[in-house]
């Protein structure tokens, strides 16, 4: 019998909480999410806002939120360090 398409009605907060708390990989999922946040927030915080502008998104606002999240993560976990190849 084919599986019915179901719509996930959880909020973004509920969804991220589910990812972080109910992974078969345990706390490793939390480390993954935090690392993803650190990397993306850092990249956005140093981006040129003009390159992020679009009809539905202010590049200036996106960079500002990237800086805010990057600062919060740095305060908790220390400054972001880039990996050199």
PDB file of N, CA, C and O in Angstrom:
ATOM      1  N   UNK A   1       0.846  -1.168   0.000  1.00  0.00           N
ATOM      2  CA  UNK A   1       0.000   0.000   0.000  1.00  0.00           C
ATOM      3  C   UNK A   1       0.896   1.238   0.000  1.00  0.00           C
ATOM      4  O   UNK A   1       1.815   1.327   0.814  1.00  0.00           O
ATOM      5  N   UNK A   2       0.643   2.201  -0.905  1.00  0.00           N
ATOM      6  CA  UNK A   2       1.482   3.404  -0.938  1.00  0.00           C
ATOM      7  C   UNK A   2       1.338   4.226   0.330  1.00  0.00           C
ATOM      8  O   UNK A   2       0.268   4.302   0.934  1.00  0.00           O
ATOM      9  N   UNK A   3       2.445   4.837   0.711  1.00  0.00           N
ATOM     10  CA  UNK A   3       2.447   5.691   1.899  1.00  0.00           C
ATOM     11  C   UNK A   3       1.841   7.041   1.549  1.00  0.00           C
ATOM     12  O   UNK A   3       2.166   7.629   0.518  1.00  0.00           O
ATOM     13  N   UNK A   4       0.961   7.525   2.411  1.00  0.00           N
ATOM     14  CA  UNK A   4       0.333   8.824   2.189  1.00  0.00           C
ATOM     15  C   UNK A   4       1.334   9.936   2.455  1.00  0.00           C
ATOM     16  O   UNK A   4       2.181   9.834   3.342  1.00  0.00           O
ATOM     17  N   UNK A   5       1.218  10.996   1.671  1.00  0.00           N
ATOM     18  CA  UNK A   5       2.036  12.182   1.944  1.00  0.00           C
ATOM     19  C   UNK A   5       1.457  12.887   3.148  1.00  0.00           C
ATOM     20  O   UNK A   5       0.267  13.201   3.184  1.00  0.00           O
ATOM     21  N   UNK A   6       2.295  13.133   4.126  1.00  0.00           N
ATOM     22  CA  UNK A   6       1.843  13.860   5.308  1.00  0.00           C
ATOM     23  C   UNK A   6       2.584  15.185   5.371  1.00  0.00           C
ATOM     24  O   UNK A   6       3.748  15.286   4.982  1.00  0.00           O
ATOM     25  N   UNK A   7       1.906  16.168   5.854  1.00  0.00           N
ATOM     26  CA  UNK A   7       2.489  17.495   5.992  1.00  0.00           C
ATOM     27  C   UNK A   7       2.977  17.657   7.422  1.00  0.00           C
ATOM     28  O   UNK A   7       2.232  17.439   8.377  1.00  0.00           O
ATOM     29  N   UNK A   8       4.241  18.043   7.554  1.00  0.00           N
ATOM     30  CA  UNK A   8       4.811  18.291   8.879  1.00  0.00           C
ATOM     31  C   UNK A   8       4.323  19.657   9.344  1.00  0.00           C
ATOM     32  O   UNK A   8       4.617  20.673   8.714  1.00  0.00           O
ATOM     33  N   UNK A   9       3.593  19.682  10.421  1.00  0.00           N
ATOM     34  CA  UNK A   9       3.050  20.946  10.928  1.00  0.00           C
ATOM     35  C   UNK A   9       3.838  21.486  12.113  1.00  0.00           C
ATOM     36  O   UNK A   9       3.410  22.438  12.767  1.00  0.00           O
ATOM     37  N   UNK A  10       4.987  20.880  12.390  1.00  0.00           N
ATOM     38  CA  UNK A  10       5.785  21.366  13.517  1.00  0.00           C
ATOM     39  C   UNK A  10       6.372  22.737  13.192  1.00  0.00           C
ATOM     40  O   UNK A  10       6.583  23.082  12.029  1.00  0.00           O
ATOM     41  N   UNK A  11       6.629  23.502  14.242  1.00  0.00           N
ATOM     42  CA  UNK A  11       7.290  24.796  14.063  1.00  0.00           C
ATOM     43  C   UNK A  11       8.768  24.557  13.789  1.00  0.00           C
ATOM     44  O   UNK A  11       9.257  23.442  13.968  1.00  0.00           O
ATOM     45  N   UNK A  12       9.476  25.579  13.361  1.00  0.00           N
ATOM     46  CA  UNK A  12      10.918  25.446  13.141  1.00  0.00           C
ATOM     47  C   UNK A  12      11.631  25.065  14.432  1.00  0.00           C
ATOM     48  O   UNK A  12      12.552  24.248  14.413  1.00  0.00           O
ATOM     49  N   UNK A  13      11.216  25.648  15.551  1.00  0.00           N
ATOM     50  CA  UNK A  13      11.837  25.341  16.842  1.00  0.00           C
ATOM     51  C   UNK A  13      11.589  23.876  17.200  1.00  0.00           C
ATOM     52  O   UNK A  13      12.507  23.183  17.639  1.00  0.00           O
ATOM     53  N   UNK A  14      10.379  23.410  17.020  1.00  0.00           N
ATOM     54  CA  UNK A  14      10.070  22.003  17.304  1.00  0.00           C
ATOM     55  C   UNK A  14      10.872  21.070  16.409  1.00  0.00           C
ATOM     56  O   UNK A  14      11.358  20.033  16.861  1.00  0.00           O
ATOM     57  N   UNK A  15      11.011  21.439  15.138  1.00  0.00           N
ATOM     58  CA  UNK A  15      11.749  20.608  14.191  1.00  0.00           C
ATOM     59  C   UNK A  15      13.230  20.514  14.556  1.00  0.00           C
ATOM     60  O   UNK A  15      13.806  19.426  14.547  1.00  0.00           O
ATOM     61  N   UNK A  16      13.841  21.647  14.877  1.00  0.00           N
ATOM     62  CA  UNK A  16      15.266  21.646  15.257  1.00  0.00           C
ATOM     63  C   UNK A  16      15.453  20.890  16.573  1.00  0.00           C
ATOM     64  O   UNK A  16      16.433  20.164  16.740  1.00  0.00           O
ATOM     65  N   UNK A  17      14.527  21.057  17.493  1.00  0.00           N
ATOM     66  CA  UNK A  17      14.586  20.317  18.757  1.00  0.00           C
ATOM     67  C   UNK A  17      14.530  18.815  18.496  1.00  0.00           C
ATOM     68  O   UNK A  17      15.270  18.046  19.109  1.00  0.00           O
ATOM     69  N   UNK A  18      13.662  18.406  17.596  1.00  0.00           N
ATOM     70  CA  UNK A  18      13.568  16.978  17.254  1.00  0.00           C
ATOM     71  C   UNK A  18      14.888  16.472  16.676  1.00  0.00           C
ATOM     72  O   UNK A  18      15.355  15.391  17.036  1.00  0.00           O
ATOM     73  N   UNK A  19      15.482  17.251  15.783  1.00  0.00           N
ATOM     74  CA  UNK A  19      16.773  16.855  15.205  1.00  0.00           C
ATOM     75  C   UNK A  19      17.823  16.698  16.299  1.00  0.00           C
ATOM     76  O   UNK A  19      18.587  15.733  16.296  1.00  0.00           O
ATOM     77  N   UNK A  20      17.860  17.640  17.230  1.00  0.00           N
ATOM     78  CA  UNK A  20      18.901  17.645  18.250  1.00  0.00           C
ATOM     79  C   UNK A  20      18.655  16.645  19.378  1.00  0.00           C
ATOM     80  O   UNK A  20      19.614  16.168  19.984  1.00  0.00           O
ATOM     81  N   UNK A  21      17.416  16.320  19.671  1.00  0.00           N
ATOM     82  CA  UNK A  21      17.131  15.466  20.822  1.00  0.00           C
ATOM     83  C   UNK A  21      16.768  14.021  20.481  1.00  0.00           C
ATOM     84  O   UNK A  21      16.829  13.147  21.345  1.00  0.00           O
ATOM     85  N   UNK A  22      16.397  13.771  19.243  1.00  0.00           N
ATOM     86  CA  UNK A  22      15.913  12.434  18.927  1.00  0.00           C
ATOM     87  C   UNK A  22      16.642  11.810  17.747  1.00  0.00           C
ATOM     88  O   UNK A  22      16.017  11.215  16.869  1.00  0.00           O
ATOM     89  N   UNK A  23      17.950  11.945  17.727  1.00  0.00           N
ATOM     90  CA  UNK A  23      18.767  11.332  16.686  1.00  0.00           C
ATOM     91  C   UNK A  23      19.259   9.971  17.147  1.00  0.00           C
ATOM     92  O   UNK A  23      19.543   9.768  18.327  1.00  0.00           O
ATOM     93  N   UNK A  24      19.354   9.056  16.221  1.00  0.00           N
ATOM     94  CA  UNK A  24      19.929   7.748  16.582  1.00  0.00           C
ATOM     95  C   UNK A  24      21.422   7.866  16.872  1.00  0.00           C
ATOM     96  O   UNK A  24      22.042   6.922  17.362  1.00  0.00           O
ATOM     97  N   UNK A  25      21.995   9.029  16.567  1.00  0.00           N
ATOM     98  CA  UNK A  25      23.415   9.269  16.845  1.00  0.00           C
ATOM     99  C   UNK A  25      23.625  10.063  18.126  1.00  0.00           C
ATOM    100  O   UNK A  25      24.746  10.481  18.420  1.00  0.00           O
ATOM    101  N   UNK A  26      22.574  10.272  18.879  1.00  0.00           N
ATOM    102  CA  UNK A  26      22.671  10.923  20.180  1.00  0.00           C
ATOM    103  C   UNK A  26      23.217  12.339  20.091  1.00  0.00           C
ATOM    104  O   UNK A  26      22.844  13.115  19.212  1.00  0.00           O
ATOM    105  N   UNK A  27      24.107  12.656  21.018  1.00  0.00           N
ATOM    106  CA  UNK A  27      24.639  14.016  21.132  1.00  0.00           C
ATOM    107  C   UNK A  27      25.461  14.433  19.917  1.00  0.00           C
ATOM    108  O   UNK A  27      25.706  15.624  19.723  1.00  0.00           O
ATOM    109  N   UNK A  28      25.886  13.485  19.103  1.00  0.00           N
ATOM    110  CA  UNK A  28      26.624  13.837  17.889  1.00  0.00           C
ATOM    111  C   UNK A  28      25.764  14.714  16.976  1.00  0.00           C
ATOM    112  O   UNK A  28      26.291  15.577  16.274  1.00  0.00           O
ATOM    113  N   UNK A  29      24.465  14.502  16.980  1.00  0.00           N
ATOM    114  CA  UNK A  29      23.563  15.337  16.187  1.00  0.00           C
ATOM    115  C   UNK A  29      23.595  16.778  16.688  1.00  0.00           C
ATOM    116  O   UNK A  29      23.533  17.714  15.892  1.00  0.00           O
ATOM    117  N   UNK A  30      23.691  16.957  18.000  1.00  0.00           N
ATOM    118  CA  UNK A  30      23.768  18.311  18.551  1.00  0.00           C
ATOM    119  C   UNK A  30      25.053  18.988  18.108  1.00  0.00           C
ATOM    120  O   UNK A  30      25.038  20.157  17.723  1.00  0.00           O
ATOM    121  N   UNK A  31      26.159  18.267  18.158  1.00  0.00           N
ATOM    122  CA  UNK A  31      27.438  18.831  17.708  1.00  0.00           C
ATOM    123  C   UNK A  31      27.361  19.208  16.228  1.00  0.00           C
ATOM    124  O   UNK A  31      27.902  20.234  15.817  1.00  0.00           O
ATOM    125  N   UNK A  32      26.694  18.383  15.435  1.00  0.00           N
ATOM    126  CA  UNK A  32      26.539  18.647  14.009  1.00  0.00           C
ATOM    127  C   UNK A  32      25.760  19.944  13.773  1.00  0.00           C
ATOM    128  O   UNK A  32      26.177  20.783  12.974  1.00  0.00           O
ATOM    129  N   UNK A  33      24.643  20.106  14.459  1.00  0.00           N
ATOM    130  CA  UNK A  33      23.811  21.299  14.293  1.00  0.00           C
ATOM    131  C   UNK A  33      24.565  22.543  14.742  1.00  0.00           C
ATOM    132  O   UNK A  33      24.534  23.563  14.054  1.00  0.00           O
ATOM    133  N   UNK A  34      25.238  22.476  15.880  1.00  0.00           N
ATOM    134  CA  UNK A  34      25.995  23.640  16.368  1.00  0.00           C
ATOM    135  C   UNK A  34      27.114  23.991  15.389  1.00  0.00           C
ATOM    136  O   UNK A  34      27.330  25.167  15.097  1.00  0.00           O
ATOM    137  N   UNK A  35      27.822  22.992  14.884  1.00  0.00           N
ATOM    138  CA  UNK A  35      28.903  23.251  13.928  1.00  0.00           C
ATOM    139  C   UNK A  35      28.357  23.872  12.645  1.00  0.00           C
ATOM    140  O   UNK A  35      28.968  24.784  12.087  1.00  0.00           O
ATOM    141  N   UNK A  36      27.220  23.386  12.182  1.00  0.00           N
ATOM    142  CA  UNK A  36      26.599  23.960  10.983  1.00  0.00           C
ATOM    143  C   UNK A  36      26.218  25.422  11.229  1.00  0.00           C
ATOM    144  O   UNK A  36      26.447  26.276  10.372  1.00  0.00           O
ATOM    145  N   UNK A  37      25.645  25.706  12.384  1.00  0.00           N
ATOM    146  CA  UNK A  37      25.301  27.085  12.735  1.00  0.00           C
ATOM    147  C   UNK A  37      26.546  27.959  12.782  1.00  0.00           C
ATOM    148  O   UNK A  37      26.551  29.070  12.253  1.00  0.00           O
ATOM    149  N   UNK A  38      27.606  27.453  13.418  1.00  0.00           N
ATOM    150  CA  UNK A  38      28.843  28.231  13.531  1.00  0.00           C
ATOM    151  C   UNK A  38      29.403  28.578  12.156  1.00  0.00           C
ATOM    152  O   UNK A  38      29.761  29.726  11.894  1.00  0.00           O
ATOM    153  N   UNK A  39      29.475  27.584  11.290  1.00  0.00           N
ATOM    154  CA  UNK A  39      30.053  27.813   9.962  1.00  0.00           C
ATOM    155  C   UNK A  39      29.214  28.777   9.133  1.00  0.00           C
ATOM    156  O   UNK A  39      29.745  29.701   8.517  1.00  0.00           O
ATOM    157  N   UNK A  40      27.899  28.559   9.121  1.00  0.00           N
ATOM    158  CA  UNK A  40      27.045  29.397   8.290  1.00  0.00           C
ATOM    159  C   UNK A  40      26.958  30.819   8.846  1.00  0.00           C
ATOM    160  O   UNK A  40      27.029  31.786   8.087  1.00  0.00           O
ATOM    161  N   UNK A  41      26.808  30.951  10.147  1.00  0.00           N
ATOM    162  CA  UNK A  41      26.733  32.292  10.743  1.00  0.00           C
ATOM    163  C   UNK A  41      28.015  33.070  10.463  1.00  0.00           C
ATOM    164  O   UNK A  41      27.962  34.259  10.150  1.00  0.00           O
ATOM    165  N   UNK A  42      29.160  32.412  10.573  1.00  0.00           N
ATOM    166  CA  UNK A  42      30.431  33.078  10.301  1.00  0.00           C
ATOM    167  C   UNK A  42      30.507  33.518   8.837  1.00  0.00           C
ATOM    168  O   UNK A  42      30.876  34.658   8.553  1.00  0.00           O
ATOM    169  N   UNK A  43      30.165  32.632   7.920  1.00  0.00           N
ATOM    170  CA  UNK A  43      30.225  32.965   6.491  1.00  0.00           C
ATOM    171  C   UNK A  43      29.299  34.128   6.152  1.00  0.00           C
ATOM    172  O   UNK A  43      29.675  35.020   5.391  1.00  0.00           O
ATOM    173  N   UNK A  44      28.107  34.124   6.705  1.00  0.00           N
ATOM    174  CA  UNK A  44      27.167  35.219   6.447  1.00  0.00           C
ATOM    175  C   UNK A  44      27.670  36.512   7.083  1.00  0.00           C
ATOM    176  O   UNK A  44      27.531  37.585   6.496  1.00  0.00           O
ATOM    177  N   UNK A  45      28.255  36.419   8.278  1.00  0.00           N
ATOM    178  CA  UNK A  45      28.699  37.630   8.984  1.00  0.00           C
ATOM    179  C   UNK A  45      29.798  38.378   8.249  1.00  0.00           C
ATOM    180  O   UNK A  45      29.954  39.583   8.446  1.00  0.00           O
ATOM    181  N   UNK A  46      30.561  37.696   7.408  1.00  0.00           N
ATOM    182  CA  UNK A  46      31.653  38.348   6.674  1.00  0.00           C
ATOM    183  C   UNK A  46      31.299  38.601   5.204  1.00  0.00           C
ATOM    184  O   UNK A  46      32.132  39.084   4.438  1.00  0.00           O
ATOM    185  N   UNK A  47      30.073  38.275   4.819  1.00  0.00           N
ATOM    186  CA  UNK A  47      29.654  38.440   3.424  1.00  0.00           C
ATOM    187  C   UNK A  47      29.365  39.897   3.085  1.00  0.00           C
ATOM    188  O   UNK A  47      29.092  40.718   3.960  1.00  0.00           O
ATOM    189  N   UNK A  48      29.432  40.191   1.807  1.00  0.00           N
ATOM    190  CA  UNK A  48      29.040  41.505   1.298  1.00  0.00           C
ATOM    191  C   UNK A  48      27.510  41.524   1.236  1.00  0.00           C
ATOM    192  O   UNK A  48      26.919  40.741   0.492  1.00  0.00           O
ATOM    193  N   UNK A  49      26.864  42.399   1.998  1.00  0.00           N
ATOM    194  CA  UNK A  49      25.395  42.430   2.018  1.00  0.00           C
ATOM    195  C   UNK A  49      24.769  42.611   0.639  1.00  0.00           C
ATOM    196  O   UNK A  49      23.685  42.089   0.377  1.00  0.00           O
ATOM    197  N   UNK A  50      25.436  43.340  -0.237  1.00  0.00           N
ATOM    198  CA  UNK A  50      24.900  43.562  -1.583  1.00  0.00           C
ATOM    199  C   UNK A  50      24.775  42.258  -2.373  1.00  0.00           C
ATOM    200  O   UNK A  50      23.892  42.130  -3.222  1.00  0.00           O
ATOM    201  N   UNK A  51      25.638  41.308  -2.103  1.00  0.00           N
ATOM    202  CA  UNK A  51      25.588  40.031  -2.810  1.00  0.00           C
ATOM    203  C   UNK A  51      24.463  39.137  -2.299  1.00  0.00           C
ATOM    204  O   UNK A  51      24.095  38.162  -2.954  1.00  0.00           O
ATOM    205  N   UNK A  52      23.922  39.465  -1.136  1.00  0.00           N
ATOM    206  CA  UNK A  52      22.855  38.654  -0.555  1.00  0.00           C
ATOM    207  C   UNK A  52      21.469  39.259  -0.776  1.00  0.00           C
ATOM    208  O   UNK A  52      20.455  38.631  -0.472  1.00  0.00           O
ATOM    209  N   UNK A  53      21.431  40.477  -1.305  1.00  0.00           N
ATOM    210  CA  UNK A  53      20.142  41.130  -1.560  1.00  0.00           C
ATOM    211  C   UNK A  53      19.334  40.351  -2.598  1.00  0.00           C
ATOM    212  O   UNK A  53      19.882  39.846  -3.578  1.00  0.00           O
ATOM    213  N   UNK A  54      18.053  40.267  -2.370  1.00  0.00           N
ATOM    214  CA  UNK A  54      17.121  39.699  -3.342  1.00  0.00           C
ATOM    215  C   UNK A  54      15.773  40.366  -3.113  1.00  0.00           C
ATOM    216  O   UNK A  54      15.608  41.075  -2.119  1.00  0.00           O
ATOM    217  N   UNK A  55      14.806  40.163  -3.998  1.00  0.00           N
ATOM    218  CA  UNK A  55      13.510  40.814  -3.810  1.00  0.00           C
ATOM    219  C   UNK A  55      12.860  40.497  -2.459  1.00  0.00           C
ATOM    220  O   UNK A  55      12.143  41.336  -1.914  1.00  0.00           O
ATOM    221  N   UNK A  56      13.096  39.323  -1.922  1.00  0.00           N
ATOM    222  CA  UNK A  56      12.463  38.966  -0.655  1.00  0.00           C
ATOM    223  C   UNK A  56      13.381  38.975   0.542  1.00  0.00           C
ATOM    224  O   UNK A  56      12.972  38.586   1.636  1.00  0.00           O
ATOM    225  N   UNK A  57      14.640  39.420   0.355  1.00  0.00           N
ATOM    226  CA  UNK A  57      15.600  39.348   1.443  1.00  0.00           C
ATOM    227  C   UNK A  57      16.546  40.535   1.411  1.00  0.00           C
ATOM    228  O   UNK A  57      17.150  40.834   0.381  1.00  0.00           O
ATOM    229  N   UNK A  58      16.669  41.204   2.537  1.00  0.00           N
ATOM    230  CA  UNK A  58      17.630  42.291   2.667  1.00  0.00           C
ATOM    231  C   UNK A  58      18.978  41.697   3.046  1.00  0.00           C
ATOM    232  O   UNK A  58      19.124  41.071   4.095  1.00  0.00           O
ATOM    233  N   UNK A  59      19.960  41.904   2.176  1.00  0.00           N
ATOM    234  CA  UNK A  59      21.301  41.415   2.475  1.00  0.00           C
ATOM    235  C   UNK A  59      21.853  42.021   3.749  1.00  0.00           C
ATOM    236  O   UNK A  59      22.552  41.349   4.508  1.00  0.00           O
ATOM    237  N   UNK A  60      21.547  43.283   3.990  1.00  0.00           N
ATOM    238  CA  UNK A  60      22.010  43.959   5.200  1.00  0.00           C
ATOM    239  C   UNK A  60      21.432  43.282   6.443  1.00  0.00           C
ATOM    240  O   UNK A  60      22.150  43.048   7.415  1.00  0.00           O
ATOM    241  N   UNK A  61      20.151  42.973   6.412  1.00  0.00           N
ATOM    242  CA  UNK A  61      19.517  42.296   7.547  1.00  0.00           C
ATOM    243  C   UNK A  61      20.077  40.880   7.725  1.00  0.00           C
ATOM    244  O   UNK A  61      20.286  40.427   8.850  1.00  0.00           O
ATOM    245  N   UNK A  62      20.320  40.184   6.603  1.00  0.00           N
ATOM    246  CA  UNK A  62      20.836  38.816   6.677  1.00  0.00           C
ATOM    247  C   UNK A  62      22.229  38.807   7.302  1.00  0.00           C
ATOM    248  O   UNK A  62      22.532  37.955   8.137  1.00  0.00           O
ATOM    249  N   UNK A  63      23.073  39.752   6.899  1.00  0.00           N
ATOM    250  CA  UNK A  63      24.420  39.852   7.480  1.00  0.00           C
ATOM    251  C   UNK A  63      24.314  40.221   8.961  1.00  0.00           C
ATOM    252  O   UNK A  63      25.068  39.700   9.782  1.00  0.00           O
ATOM    253  N   UNK A  64      23.400  41.101   9.303  1.00  0.00           N
ATOM    254  CA  UNK A  64      23.235  41.503  10.703  1.00  0.00           C
ATOM    255  C   UNK A  64      22.821  40.314  11.571  1.00  0.00           C
ATOM    256  O   UNK A  64      23.347  40.141  12.671  1.00  0.00           O
ATOM    257  N   UNK A  65      21.894  39.501  11.094  1.00  0.00           N
ATOM    258  CA  UNK A  65      21.488  38.335  11.886  1.00  0.00           C
ATOM    259  C   UNK A  65      22.626  37.318  11.933  1.00  0.00           C
ATOM    260  O   UNK A  65      22.798  36.634  12.942  1.00  0.00           O
ATOM    261  N   UNK A  66      23.402  37.208  10.858  1.00  0.00           N
ATOM    262  CA  UNK A  66      24.579  36.330  10.875  1.00  0.00           C
ATOM    263  C   UNK A  66      25.577  36.770  11.934  1.00  0.00           C
ATOM    264  O   UNK A  66      26.135  35.940  12.651  1.00  0.00           O
ATOM    265  N   UNK A  67      25.802  38.076  12.034  1.00  0.00           N
ATOM    266  CA  UNK A  67      26.720  38.616  13.046  1.00  0.00           C
ATOM    267  C   UNK A  67      26.187  38.383  14.456  1.00  0.00           C
ATOM    268  O   UNK A  67      26.945  38.041  15.364  1.00  0.00           O
ATOM    269  N   UNK A  68      24.887  38.568  14.634  1.00  0.00           N
ATOM    270  CA  UNK A  68      24.285  38.351  15.954  1.00  0.00           C
ATOM    271  C   UNK A  68      24.433  36.891  16.399  1.00  0.00           C
ATOM    272  O   UNK A  68      24.835  36.615  17.529  1.00  0.00           O
ATOM    273  N   UNK A  69      24.107  35.977  15.509  1.00  0.00           N
ATOM    274  CA  UNK A  69      24.199  34.555  15.858  1.00  0.00           C
ATOM    275  C   UNK A  69      25.654  34.142  16.033  1.00  0.00           C
ATOM    276  O   UNK A  69      25.979  33.373  16.938  1.00  0.00           O
ATOM    277  N   UNK A  70      26.536  34.653  15.165  1.00  0.00           N
ATOM    278  CA  UNK A  70      27.966  34.348  15.290  1.00  0.00           C
ATOM    279  C   UNK A  70      28.500  34.823  16.640  1.00  0.00           C
ATOM    280  O   UNK A  70      29.276  34.116  17.283  1.00  0.00           O
ATOM    281  N   UNK A  71      28.093  36.010  17.072  1.00  0.00           N
ATOM    282  CA  UNK A  71      28.545  36.548  18.364  1.00  0.00           C
ATOM    283  C   UNK A  71      28.037  35.693  19.527  1.00  0.00           C
ATOM    284  O   UNK A  71      28.775  35.439  20.480  1.00  0.00           O
ATOM    285  N   UNK A  72      26.790  35.253  19.452  1.00  0.00           N
ATOM    286  CA  UNK A  72      26.245  34.401  20.514  1.00  0.00           C
ATOM    287  C   UNK A  72      26.974  33.062  20.576  1.00  0.00           C
ATOM    288  O   UNK A  72      27.275  32.562  21.660  1.00  0.00           O
ATOM    289  N   UNK A  73      27.253  32.490  19.419  1.00  0.00           N
ATOM    290  CA  UNK A  73      27.976  31.215  19.385  1.00  0.00           C
ATOM    291  C   UNK A  73      29.409  31.395  19.883  1.00  0.00           C
ATOM    292  O   UNK A  73      29.923  30.543  20.608  1.00  0.00           O
ATOM    293  N   UNK A  74      30.057  32.497  19.498  1.00  0.00           N
ATOM    294  CA  UNK A  74      31.429  32.765  19.950  1.00  0.00           C
ATOM    295  C   UNK A  74      31.475  32.962  21.457  1.00  0.00           C
ATOM    296  O   UNK A  74      32.420  32.525  22.113  1.00  0.00           O
ATOM    297  N   UNK A  75      30.458  33.619  22.010  1.00  0.00           N
ATOM    298  CA  UNK A  75      30.416  33.827  23.460  1.00  0.00           C
ATOM    299  C   UNK A  75      30.285  32.505  24.202  1.00  0.00           C
ATOM    300  O   UNK A  75      30.844  32.345  25.287  1.00  0.00           O
ATOM    301  N   UNK A  76      29.563  31.570  23.636  1.00  0.00           N
ATOM    302  CA  UNK A  76      29.357  30.280  24.304  1.00  0.00           C
ATOM    303  C   UNK A  76      30.492  29.297  24.019  1.00  0.00           C
ATOM    304  O   UNK A  76      30.945  28.602  24.928  1.00  0.00           O
ATOM    305  N   UNK A  77      30.954  29.230  22.774  1.00  0.00           N
ATOM    306  CA  UNK A  77      31.902  28.185  22.371  1.00  0.00           C
ATOM    307  C   UNK A  77      33.286  28.691  21.991  1.00  0.00           C
ATOM    308  O   UNK A  77      34.162  27.892  21.656  1.00  0.00           O
ATOM    309  N   UNK A  78      33.500  30.003  22.035  1.00  0.00           N
ATOM    310  CA  UNK A  78      34.773  30.559  21.593  1.00  0.00           C
ATOM    311  C   UNK A  78      34.660  30.987  20.140  1.00  0.00           C
ATOM    312  O   UNK A  78      33.710  30.610  19.453  1.00  0.00           O
ATOM    313  N   UNK A  79      35.617  31.766  19.669  1.00  0.00           N
ATOM    314  CA  UNK A  79      35.537  32.285  18.303  1.00  0.00           C
ATOM    315  C   UNK A  79      35.615  31.173  17.264  1.00  0.00           C
ATOM    316  O   UNK A  79      36.241  30.135  17.479  1.00  0.00           O
ATOM    317  N   UNK A  80      34.968  31.420  16.144  1.00  0.00           N
ATOM    318  CA  UNK A  80      34.985  30.474  15.039  1.00  0.00           C
ATOM    319  C   UNK A  80      36.391  30.430  14.445  1.00  0.00           C
ATOM    320  O   UNK A  80      37.040  31.462  14.275  1.00  0.00           O
ATOM    321  N   UNK A  81      36.838  29.247  14.142  1.00  0.00           N
ATOM    322  CA  UNK A  81      38.146  29.087  13.486  1.00  0.00           C
ATOM    323  C   UNK A  81      37.944  28.427  12.152  1.00  0.00           C
ATOM    324  O   UNK A  81      37.255  27.411  12.056  1.00  0.00           O
ATOM    325  N   UNK A  82      38.532  28.986  11.123  1.00  0.00           N
ATOM    326  CA  UNK A  82      38.412  28.373   9.800  1.00  0.00           C
ATOM    327  C   UNK A  82      39.398  27.228   9.701  1.00  0.00           C
ATOM    328  O   UNK A  82      40.473  27.254  10.300  1.00  0.00           O
ATOM    329  N   UNK A  83      39.014  26.230   8.938  1.00  0.00           N
ATOM    330  CA  UNK A  83      39.875  25.068   8.722  1.00  0.00           C
ATOM    331  C   UNK A  83      40.709  25.341   7.467  1.00  0.00           C
ATOM    332  O   UNK A  83      40.164  25.642   6.405  1.00  0.00           O
ATOM    333  N   UNK A  84      42.018  25.234   7.600  1.00  0.00           N
ATOM    334  CA  UNK A  84      42.900  25.467   6.452  1.00  0.00           C
ATOM    335  C   UNK A  84      43.247  24.118   5.837  1.00  0.00           C
ATOM    336  O   UNK A  84      43.573  23.157   6.534  1.00  0.00           O
ATOM    337  N   UNK A  85      43.165  24.077   4.491  1.00  0.00           N
ATOM    338  CA  UNK A  85      43.491  22.821   3.812  1.00  0.00           C
ATOM    339  C   UNK A  85      44.967  22.670   3.581  1.00  0.00           C
ATOM    340  O   UNK A  85      45.405  21.665   3.020  1.00  0.00           O
TER     341      UNK A  85
END
